[in-house]
Amino acid sequence: MRQSLVECQCCGKLMVPRTSYGRALGWWDGARPISNHCPFCLSDNWDGSRPTIFQRLMRLLAGLAGISVCLLLGEVLLTLQAEVGIYHQYPWLTLSGWALAVLAGYRVAKWVDDY
């Protein structure tokens, strides 16, 4: 038989999640379960499924860093093509430059998000 205890991701204790009940829409329905919580620390995030505020801020920062790197590298590559004088001659070079900029922005965003 499997062990029915799980480890809380907030306090680290082995526990059985308790059910939280809420009011129903009418008086005839009774109470309905709305979520589960840890009986020790009373956290609804006992399984680690919801991101914390720090994780949300890091994802926002990662997205902004990725977009910034993409736009900055794209502009640098376009300026470099314009300085050399081949901006309008090779459209595939412009597209490959933007593809490289998008890839670099994605990699930076992933690196910041994994930090």
C-alpha positions as CSV (number, residue, x, y, z in Angstrom):
1,M,0.0,0.0,0.0
2,R,1.3,3.5,-0.9
3,Q,2.0,6.0,1.7
4,S,-0.7,8.7,1.8
5,L,1.5,11.4,3.2
6,V,3.0,14.2,1.0
7,E,5.7,16.7,1.8
8,C,4.6,20.3,2.1
9,Q,6.7,22.6,-0.2
10,C,6.4,25.5,2.2
11,C,7.2,24.0,5.7
12,G,8.8,20.7,4.6
13,K,6.6,18.5,6.9
14,L,4.9,15.3,5.9
15,M,1.2,15.8,6.0
16,V,-2.2,14.9,4.6
17,P,-3.7,18.0,2.9
18,R,-6.9,19.3,4.5
19,T,-9.9,20.5,2.5
20,S,-11.1,24.1,2.7
21,Y,-14.8,24.7,2.3
22,G,-16.6,27.8,1.1
23,R,-20.1,28.9,0.9
24,A,-22.3,27.8,-2.0
25,L,-24.4,30.1,-4.1
26,G,-27.6,29.4,-2.3
27,W,-28.8,28.2,1.1
28,W,-29.9,24.8,-0.4
29,D,-26.5,23.8,-1.7
30,G,-24.5,23.7,1.5
31,A,-20.7,24.1,1.6
32,R,-18.5,23.1,-1.3
33,P,-14.7,22.3,-1.3
34,I,-12.7,25.2,-2.8
35,S,-9.1,24.3,-2.1
36,N,-6.6,22.3,0.0
37,H,-4.2,23.5,2.6
38,C,-1.4,22.2,4.8
39,P,-2.6,21.6,8.4
40,F,0.8,22.9,9.9
41,C,1.6,26.1,8.0
42,L,-2.0,26.6,6.5
43,S,-0.5,27.3,3.1
44,D,-2.6,26.8,0.0
45,N,0.6,26.3,-2.0
46,W,1.6,23.1,-0.3
47,D,2.3,21.3,-3.6
48,G,4.3,24.2,-5.1
49,S,2.0,24.6,-8.1
50,R,1.4,28.3,-7.7
51,P,4.4,30.6,-8.3
52,T,5.5,33.0,-5.6
53,I,5.6,36.7,-6.1
54,F,9.4,36.5,-6.5
55,Q,9.0,33.9,-9.3
56,R,6.4,36.1,-11.0
57,L,8.7,39.2,-10.8
58,M,11.6,37.1,-12.2
59,R,9.5,36.0,-15.1
60,L,8.5,39.6,-15.8
61,L,12.1,40.7,-15.6
62,A,13.1,37.8,-17.9
63,G,10.6,38.8,-20.5
64,L,11.7,42.4,-20.4
65,A,15.3,41.4,-20.6
66,G,14.6,39.1,-23.6
67,I,12.6,41.8,-25.5
68,S,15.3,44.3,-24.8
69,V,18.1,42.1,-26.0
70,C,16.1,41.1,-29.1
71,L,15.5,44.7,-30.1
72,L,19.0,45.9,-29.2
73,L,20.7,43.1,-31.2
74,G,18.3,43.6,-34.1
75,E,19.1,47.3,-34.3
76,V,22.8,46.7,-34.0
77,L,22.7,44.2,-36.9
78,L,20.6,46.5,-39.1
79,T,22.9,49.4,-38.4
80,L,25.9,47.2,-39.2
81,Q,24.3,46.2,-42.5
82,A,23.5,49.9,-43.3
83,E,27.1,50.9,-42.5
84,V,28.5,48.3,-44.8
85,G,26.0,49.3,-47.5
86,I,24.2,45.9,-48.0
87,Y,20.9,46.7,-46.2
88,H,18.6,46.6,-49.2
89,Q,20.6,44.2,-51.3
90,Y,20.2,40.9,-49.4
91,P,16.8,40.6,-47.7
92,W,17.7,37.1,-46.4
93,L,20.5,38.6,-44.4
94,T,18.1,41.0,-42.7
95,L,15.7,38.1,-41.9
96,S,18.5,35.9,-40.6
97,G,19.7,38.9,-38.5
98,W,16.3,39.3,-36.9
99,A,16.1,35.5,-36.4
100,L,19.4,35.6,-34.6
101,A,18.1,38.5,-32.5
102,V,14.9,36.7,-31.5
103,L,16.9,33.6,-30.6
104,A,19.3,35.6,-28.5
105,G,16.4,37.3,-26.8
106,Y,14.8,34.0,-26.1
107,R,18.0,32.5,-24.6
108,V,18.6,35.5,-22.4
109,A,15.0,35.4,-21.1
110,K,15.3,31.7,-20.4
111,W,18.6,32.2,-18.6
112,V,17.2,35.0,-16.4
113,D,14.1,32.9,-15.7
114,D,16.1,29.8,-14.7
115,Y,18.2,32.0,-12.3
